[in-house]
Amino acid sequence: MQNLEIKDLHVAVENKEIINGLNLTIKPGEVHALMGPNGSGKSTLSYAIMGHPKYKVTKGDILVYGKSILDLPVNERAKLGIFLGFQHPQEVAGVGISSFLRTVLAGQKKSVAEQSSAKAAAQQIPSVPEFYKLLKQKMHAIGLSEDFLKRGLNQGFSGGEKKRLEVLQLAIIKPKFAILDEPDSGTDVDAIKTIAAAINRVREAGILIITHHNKILDYIVPDFVHVIVGGRIVKSGRAELAGQIEKTGYDSFKAAEVTA
């Protein structure tokens, strides 16, 4: 199975359980939206999938291609094709955007190809001119000036620019599964449209969009919408569910979680 599967997942942070029996399966080509009130466990889930050491899985499992990834460090999960777009991307002074992205891309392609042969791996790594051509094309598509290549990773970027850079990484790397934690936060309407268009171009991946609001879902129509309350999914539906949340809020879902 080529899926990302989350089975009866329980996650604790500093001995406090945040995720409480969550189940979710994401298949390639599916877009899932995860919505919920503050403190419901949305970001905790994203960090647990990626393997952040602060987030301890106390029960359940996370499987990729039918195999558990709980014992894998972050870099090995990335090699499997899992990508995390952060809610608050960090600034990294001294690390250039182009060198960072080419290193990541080369590592990913080598990891995918080395199962066949070292020669195949080398052939998949783009040359420097090829990479820069690809990079500039993708930057123009999401509205990032080439001047950003002169700066450190996220250094001095606005919130919207950081989100565009996250989407640039997504477009360059083309992961198998993308976990996008609030790609719409800190952005204006024009930026949301641009970011959504870039995400739509990689819909062959399995995508989980974590968001508070449904504005971005006007431009990325999800296959499934899930409501998380109290660390577990209490309601799943199609795209129309996001519209219901916009009208009524989360109060009814909170009541359902209490009585469940």
N, C-alpha and C positions, 0 to 999 in steps of 0.2 A: 504494500500500500504506500502510495506516494503522498501521504497526508501528514499534517501536524495534528497530533491527538493529545488532548489534555483530559486525563481520567481521574475523577474523584480527587482533585488537587486541593491540598491544604498547605498554606504557606504562612509562616510566622516571621515577624520582624521583632527582634529584641524580646522574644518569648511571648509576644502577643499575636494571636492568630488573626490574620487579615483575610486570607482566602480560605473559604470554608466549604469544601466539597464541590469544586467547579468542574464542569464537563463541557468540552468544546472540541469539535473536529473541523479543521480547515483543510479543504482540498485545493489543489492547484487550480487557478482560474476563478476562485471564489473570493468575493469581497464581503467580509463580515464587519459590521460596525458594533462596537461595544460602548454602551452608554450607561451612565449612572451618576448618582449624586456624589459630592465630594466625600472622600474617605471610604468609598465602597469597595476599593481594591483594584481599580483599573490599572494604575501604574504598577502596583505590586505584581499583578499578573505579568506585565511586560518584562519586568526585571527578573522574575522567576523563570520565565521562558528562556531568557538570555543567559541566566546563570550568575547573576550578581550574588556575591558571597554573603551579603547582609540578609538576603531573603532565603530563609530555610524551608525547604520542602519537608514537611513532617509526615505527609501521607499522600498516597496517590502517585501518579506518574505523568511524565511528558514524553511522548514518543514522536520520532521523525522516521519515516519510512519503516514503521513497525518496530523500531528499536528505541529503548529508553536512552535519554540523553542526560539523565540526572547526574551521572558520574563524570560528564564531560566538562572541561573548563570552557570559559567564554570563547576562546579562539577556535576551539574544535567545533563548537556549535556554529560559529560563523562560517567555518569551512564546509559545514553541511548545507549552507545556503540560508541561514537565518539572519535577518537584518533587523536591527532596532533603531528606529528614529526617535530620538529623545524628546521629551517634553521641554526640557531646558538644556539644550546643547552647550557643552563647556567650551570655553576659549582655551586654545593651546598655542601659546606664543612660541615662535621659532619653527613651527611645523607648517610648511607651505602646503596649500591646498592641492596643487598639482602633484607634488611628490607623494603626499599622503594617499591620494586617490589611485595613483599608478601603482604604488606599493600594495594597496589593498586589492586592486584588480588583478595584479600579477599573482599574488598569493592565492586568490580565489580560483583563478583559471588553472594554476598549477595543481592545486588540490583536486580539482575536478578531473583533470586530464591524467594525473600521474598513475591512476589505476590502469591506464592503458600502456603508457610508456613515457619515459622522460622526454623523448623526442616530441611526442604529441603535446606534452605539457609546454615545452619551449615554443612550439609553433603557435600555441594559442595566446601567448603573451604578446601584446601589441608592441610594435617598435615605438620609439619616442615620438617621431613625426605622426604616426598613426594615432597614437594616444592623444596628442595635443589637438589634432583635427577633431577627434571624437569629443574631447572635453569642451572645446570652444563651441561646437554645434549644440551640445546639451546646455551649456551656459546661456547661450543666446535664446534657446527655447524656453527657459524659465526666467528670463529677465535678469540675469546676473552679468554685470560688466566684467570684461577681461581684467580690469584693474584689480579685482579681488584676488587675482592670482599673485599679486605682489604682497599680500598680507598673510599673517598667520591664520591657522584654522580657527574660524569664528571670531578672530580678534577684531574688536571694534564693530562687530556686526550688530545691526538692529535685530529685534525679535523676528521680524518678517524675513530679513536676509538670512538669519540662521536657519529658518525653516526652509527657505529656498535651497540652501546648501545641503540640508538633509535630503531633500528631494533630488538634488544633483547626484549625491552619493547613490541613491536608489536607482537613478537612471543609468549610471555608469556600471554599477555592480550587477544589477538585474538578479536579485536573489531569488531563491525558491519560495521563501516565506518572508513577508515583510510585516513587522509589528510597528505601527506608526502611532506614537503616543501624542495625541493632540497636535496633528500637523497644522491645524488652523489657529492655534493660539498665538496671539500677538501679531496677527496679520489683518490687513484690510481686505475689502471685497475683491479688488483686482488681484491681490496676491493669492487669495483663496482660489480664484478661478485658474490662475497659472499653476498653482500647486496641484490642484485637482486634475488638470489636464495632464500633468506629468505622471501622476499616479495612474491615471487611466491608461497611459501608454505601456504600463508594465503589468496589466491585469492578468497576464498569463501566470503570474505568481499567485500564491495564496496570501491574501492581504487581510490583516486585522487593523481596523482604524479605531482608535480610542478617542472619543470626543464627548464633550459636554453638550454641544449644540448640534443641530441638524443642518446648519448652513452649508457646510462642506458637502453634505449628502445631497444637496440640490445639484451638485456637479459630478459627484461620484455616486451613482445609484447602487447601493449595496444589494447583494443577493440575500443577506440575512442581517437582521438587527437584533441585538441581545441587550437586555437590561440586567445590570448587575447591582444587587443590593445586599449588604451584609456579607460580601465575599463570595456570593454564588449567583448564578444566573437564575432569575425568577421569571423571566418572560423572553420568548424568542418569537420572531415573526419576520415578515418581509419589510420592504422599504417603508410601507405605510406606518409601521410602528413608530418610526422616528417622528412622523408628523403628529401622531397621537401624543407623544411625549412633549412635543413643542406646545401643544394646546393645554395639556392637563398637568404637566410636571411629573414628579416621581412619587407623589404622596400615595397614590393608589398602589403602586408597586411596593412601597415600603410596608403598607398594610398587609399585602400578600406575603411578604417575607416573614413578618411577625407570626402570621397564622400558619405558615407552612411547617 
